[in-house]
Amino acid sequence: MDRHISPVPLEKAYRLINHGPTVLVSARHDGTDNVMAAAWACALDFAPPKLTVVLDKSTKTRGLVEQSGAFVIQVPTAAQLQLTHELGTTTMFDAPDKLERFGATLFQVEGYDLPFVGGCSAWLACRLISEPHNQQAYDLFIGEVVAAWADNRVFKGGHWQFEHADPAWRSLHHVAGGHFYAIGEALHASNDGEG
Amino acid sequence: MDRHISPVPLEKAYRLINHGPTVLVSARHDGTDNVMAAAWACALDFAPPKLTVVLDKSTKTRGLVEQSGAFVIQVPTAAQLQLTHELGTTTMFDAPDKLERFGATLFQVEGYDLPFVGGCSAWLACRLISEPHNQQAYDLFIGEVVAAWADNRVFKGGHWQFEHADPAWRSLHHVAGGHFYAIGEALHASNDGEG
């Protein structure tokens, strides 16, 4: 694991996706690893941290999640714009070599039998909470975050550092058809009673 | 209704929240209107458009949604940073006058018995799809978007115009404790085969 990757306490894991980035979803089953992009991922709870992600029935990754009961949500960076777009628009059903073709690199984390995508800014390892009705009726999957990590060049001390980091680290926010916005300026509201 | 507010076709309504903004949730029941902020809102489907939003049991708005079966998701702007923070941290249970106190202005749309928050960039009128297990176990509410509008100074022709509009129109993306990021630079991936 890259020396810049640091554990994030579970109680702060929601912060990794609270600002609404487009994410990469990865999963492994029976010797197959896959990664897809998903704009429809969202925090669901603080403690234990949970999240939702929409996985269409047409995706290969969905089957891997259903079969293994686990997945990783990771936050790709502006430097991964093209990779994110390609992972989100090409299915492994059509392109069995999609990871190699698009240059996605995977790494391992000891104790987790899951594929982690290199070069991202944050990773949330999740255990699927089986909810068959949601999965079937809405393509909606719920995960409990069991561990989280972030690259300390852009997330440190429990806070994103987008305003101090290289712009290549900015998160991606997909609108439609390959059109994204990068995250922008930090804005701080005044907290009454907090001085 | 302000002359800048234009209908958004339902098939493009998901684009209003696809980039993960923090939203305002408003609802009305039995003469009471309320508005809260929510970072945990997410698109769920394209057609008919659906979305999810997490509404904690401690919020007044949740009860209004449950009782009326309807709500509005709206996208606040950087100009509404302080308003968004205050609507998200003060409950009407403690401050019955919270809307007046924080200066939230509501407007009506003919044909919809719902409170719409003025000054936002986009509005999605939703019908609650009752899912008692999700609501009780996860505080997770599913809505079908029945109509949508946007301010044409920042969303036009089916596309956000953040890169061309006044920075005051940027969407807000909450991290934690009143710390937000505004949406930033537009980035476009290359579409293979699309030239």
Boltz contact constraints between the chains, C-beta under 6 A:
constraints:
  - contact:
      token1: [A, 15]
      token2: [B, 175]
      max_distance: 6.0
  - contact:
      token1: [A, 15]
      token2: [B, 176]
      max_distance: 6.0
  - contact:
      token1: [A, 18]
      token2: [B, 39]
      max_distance: 6.0
  - contact:
      token1: [A, 18]
      token2: [B, 175]
      max_distance: 6.0
  - contact:
      token1: [A, 19]
      token2: [B, 173]
      max_distance: 6.0
  - contact:
      token1: [A, 19]
      token2: [B, 175]
      max_distance: 6.0
  - contact:
      token1: [A, 19]
      token2: [B, 181]
      max_distance: 6.0
  - contact:
      token1: [A, 20]
      token2: [B, 20]
      max_distance: 6.0
  - contact:
      token1: [A, 20]
      token2: [B, 173]
      max_distance: 6.0
  - contact:
      token1: [A, 39]
      token2: [B, 18]
      max_distance: 6.0
  - contact:
      token1: [A, 40]
      token2: [B, 42]
      max_distance: 6.0
  - contact:
      token1: [A, 40]
      token2: [B, 43]
      max_distance: 6.0
  - contact:
      token1: [A, 42]
      token2: [B, 40]
      max_distance: 6.0
  - contact:
      token1: [A, 42]
      token2: [B, 42]
      max_distance: 6.0
  - contact:
      token1: [A, 43]
      token2: [B, 40]
      max_distance: 6.0
  - contact:
      token1: [A, 44]
      token2: [B, 138]
      max_distance: 6.0
  - contact:
      token1: [A, 81]
      token2: [B, 187]
      max_distance: 6.0
  - contact:
      token1: [A, 81]
      token2: [B, 189]
      max_distance: 6.0
  - contact:
      token1: [A, 82]
      token2: [B, 189]
      max_distance: 6.0
  - contact:
      token1: [A, 85]
      token2: [B, 189]
      max_distance: 6.0
  - contact:
      token1: [A, 160]
      token2: [B, 175]
      max_distance: 6.0
  - contact:
      token1: [A, 173]
      token2: [B, 19]
      max_distance: 6.0
  - contact:
      token1: [A, 173]
      token2: [B, 20]
      max_distance: 6.0
  - contact:
      token1: [A, 175]
      token2: [B, 15]
      max_distance: 6.0
  - contact:
      token1: [A, 175]
      token2: [B, 18]
      max_distance: 6.0
  - contact:
      token1: [A, 175]
      token2: [B, 19]
      max_distance: 6.0
  - contact:
      token1: [A, 175]
      token2: [B, 160]
      max_distance: 6.0
  - contact:
      token1: [A, 176]
      token2: [B, 15]
      max_distance: 6.0
  - contact:
      token1: [A, 178]
      token2: [B, 189]
      max_distance: 6.0
  - contact:
      token1: [A, 178]
      token2: [B, 191]
      max_distance: 6.0
  - contact:
      token1: [A, 179]
      token2: [B, 188]
      max_distance: 6.0
  - contact:
      token1: [A, 180]
      token2: [B, 187]
      max_distance: 6.0
  - contact:
      token1: [A, 181]
      token2: [B, 19]
      max_distance: 6.0
  - contact:
      token1: [A, 181]
      token2: [B, 183]
      max_distance: 6.0
  - contact:
      token1: [A, 181]
      token2: [B, 184]
      max_distance: 6.0
  - contact:
      token1: [A, 181]
      token2: [B, 186]
      max_distance: 6.0
  - contact:
      token1: [A, 182]
      token2: [B, 184]
      max_distance: 6.0
  - contact:
      token1: [A, 182]
      token2: [B, 185]
      max_distance: 6.0
  - contact:
      token1: [A, 182]
      token2: [B, 187]
      max_distance: 6.0
  - contact:
      token1: [A, 183]
      token2: [B, 181]
      max_distance: 6.0
  - contact:
      token1: [A, 183]
      token2: [B, 184]
      max_distance: 6.0
  - contact:
      token1: [A, 184]
      token2: [B, 181]
      max_distance: 6.0
  - contact:
      token1: [A, 184]
      token2: [B, 182]
      max_distance: 6.0
  - contact:
      token1: [A, 184]
      token2: [B, 183]
      max_distance: 6.0
  - contact:
      token1: [A, 184]
      token2: [B, 184]
      max_distance: 6.0
  - contact:
      token1: [A, 185]
      token2: [B, 182]
      max_distance: 6.0
  - contact:
      token1: [A, 186]
      token2: [B, 181]
      max_distance: 6.0
  - contact:
      token1: [A, 187]
      token2: [B, 81]
      max_distance: 6.0
  - contact:
      token1: [A, 187]
      token2: [B, 180]
      max_distance: 6.0
  - contact:
      token1: [A, 187]
      token2: [B, 182]
      max_distance: 6.0
  - contact:
      token1: [A, 188]
      token2: [B, 179]
      max_distance: 6.0
  - contact:
      token1: [A, 189]
      token2: [B, 81]
      max_distance: 6.0
  - contact:
      token1: [A, 189]
      token2: [B, 82]
      max_distance: 6.0
  - contact:
      token1: [A, 189]
      token2: [B, 85]
      max_distance: 6.0
  - contact:
      token1: [A, 189]
      token2: [B, 178]
      max_distance: 6.0
  - contact:
      token1: [A, 191]
      token2: [B, 178]
      max_distance: 6.0
